[in-house]
Amino acid sequence: MVQQATTEQIAPKKKPVGTASVFLSFAPWIIFGVVASPSTWEYAALAALIAALVLSAQDLLHGKIRILDAAGIVFFAVLSVLALALSRSDLLWVETYAQVISNGLVAVVAFVSLLYDPFTAQYARESTPRQYWDSPVFRHINRVLTTYWGVTFAIMTASTWLAIAYPGQDDWFNWVIPIALLVIAVKFTQRYPESYKDRVSAAT
């Protein structure tokens, strides 16, 4: 791929991923992860749903929506409806595994999007000229970034499950490890595109 890439296929020196937009799309999931607990997950789901709708309002008005935003709206809407329709005894599994489920769903969304359109590409197109959207460099960068986010949330899924299995280490598994993983993923998203394009340019 690197040998075949030409100068024309390399996007200009700007962030190919709309980092502000993609991080905003994670905001509802982060809100849910921070607020959700056995006694507050219903409020967390409602707050996350409102955040997802507000952040997606502009896209919805134009008849489009990104896969991560759509997944968030559906997931948090379902949780909110369940909270209203079922008794607490029927929802003990949600109280226990709310964070595990939400992290796992983001991982699934990321990996599934690799089958047709990596979810980060939906944000990258906001800051990349149309002529580069089908270039090997653009596709490679977004497959790597999407995979990285998928792996990050898969590890977070395991970490939040371990917090349930080992409550004595709850702070580590529910907070320290997930926050560290998110910070690293943010840094990687910001740095990898230009790093990869520099390698491609050097090789050509």
N, C-alpha and C positions, 0 to 999 in steps of 0.2 A: 504494500500500500504506500509506504513512504517513498519508494523508488518511482512509483507511478504518479505521485502527486506533482502538480506543476505549480508555479507561482500563482497562476490565475485561480487555482483551486483553494488557495489558502486565504481565509477571510482576513479582512483588515485588522490592524492591531486594536481591537476593542474586545471586551469580554463577550464571547459568543453565547454565553448563558446569561439571560436576564436575571442576575443574581438577586436583585431586590424583589422581583416578582416571584421567583421560586421560593424564596425564604418567606414571603408573605403567605404563600399557599400552604406552607408548613405551620403557620401561626395557629390555625384552629386545632391541629393535632397537638401542638405544644401546649396550648391552653388546656386541652382535655387532659394531657399527661400531667400537668402541674396541679390542676384542680381536683381531678378524679381521685376518690378514695371510697371506701365502703359506705360512707355516709353522705358523700357529695357528688357521686358520679352523675346523678340525674341533672344537677345544676351545671356540672362540667359539660355534659352533652348538649344542654340547651345553649350555654355560652359559646361552645365551639360551633354549633349550628348557626347561631346568629353571626358569628365572625366569618364563617365560610360563606354565608349568603351575602354579607356586606362586601367582602373582598371579591366576590364573583359577580357582583351586581352589574358592573360595566360590561363584562363579557356576556352575561345573560341578556342584557338589553340589546346586544348585537347578534344574538342568536348563536353564540358559541360558548364553549366551556372546555376547560382543560381536564384531563382525566383525573388528576389528583384532586382538583376542586370538586369535580362531580362525585368522586368516591367519598370525600369528606361530607358533602351535603347529604348524600344518601345514608351514610353510616350514622351520622349524628341525628338525622331525622328519625331513623329507625329506633335508635336508642331512646330518643325523646318520646316516641309513641309507645314504646314498651314500658317506659316509666309511668306513663299515664294509664295504660291498659291493663297491666298486670300487677299483682300484689308483690310485696317485697320478698316474700318467701319463694315466689316463682323466679325471682331475679337474683338470687344469691350468687349464681355463677357469673353474672355480669358484675356484681359488686366485687367479686374476688379477682376476676380476670380482665377487667375493663382496659387497663393499660396494656396488658399482653395482647389483647385482641386488636386494639388500635394500632400498636406498633407492627404487629404481624400483617395487618391489612395494608399498611403503607408499603411494606416489603413486597407483598404480593402484587400490588398495583405497579410498583417499579419493575419487577421482573416480567410481569405480563406485558407491560408496555414495550419491552424489548422485542416482542414478537412482531410488532407492526410500526410503532413510532415511539422511540424512547421519550419518556415524559419530559426530560430536561430540554429536548429539542423544541417543545412547544413554547418554552420561555426563550430559548436561544434565538428563535426567529424574530423576536421583538427587537433585537439589537444587531442582527446580521442581515446584510443585503440579500434579497431573494436569490440572486444568481449563485450564492454559495450554499444554499440549502441542500442541494443534492450532491455536494462535493464529498469525496472520500474522507477528507479531513473533518468536515462538519459532522458527518455520520459517525466517524470513529470517536470523536471527542464526546459526543452525547451518549453513545453506547457505554463508554467507560464511566462517565459521570452517573448515568442512570444505574449502572451495575453497582457502583460504589455506594450510592444512596440505598439501594436495595439491600446490600450486605450490611450497611450500617444499621438499618432498621431491623434486619433479621437478628443481628447481635443484640440490639436493644430489646427485642422480643424475648430472647433467651435470658437477658439480664433481669427484666421485670418479672419473668417467671421464677427466676432464682430468688428474687426478693420475697416471693410468696413461700417458696420452699424453705428458705432460710431467713426468717424474720429478724433474727439477730443481726444480720448484715443488710438490713433494709436500706439504710442510707447509701451504702455503696452501690447496691444493685439498682435501686430506684432513682438515684440522683447523680452520684459521682460518675459512674461509668456512662450512663446515657448522655449526660451533659458533655463529658469529655469526647464522646463519639461524635456528637453534633458539632462541637467546635472544630474538630479535625475535619469533618466532612465539609463544613463551610470553607475552611482554609483550602482544602483540596479543590473544591469547586471554583474558587477564585483564582487559583494558581495553575491548575493543570492545563486549561485550554491554551494559554500563551506558551507554557512550557512545551507542549506537544507541537504547536505550530512552529516554534523556534527550531525544534529538532527536524521537522519536515523541511523547513527552509534551508537548514544547514546541509541536509542530505541531497538537496536538489541544486 
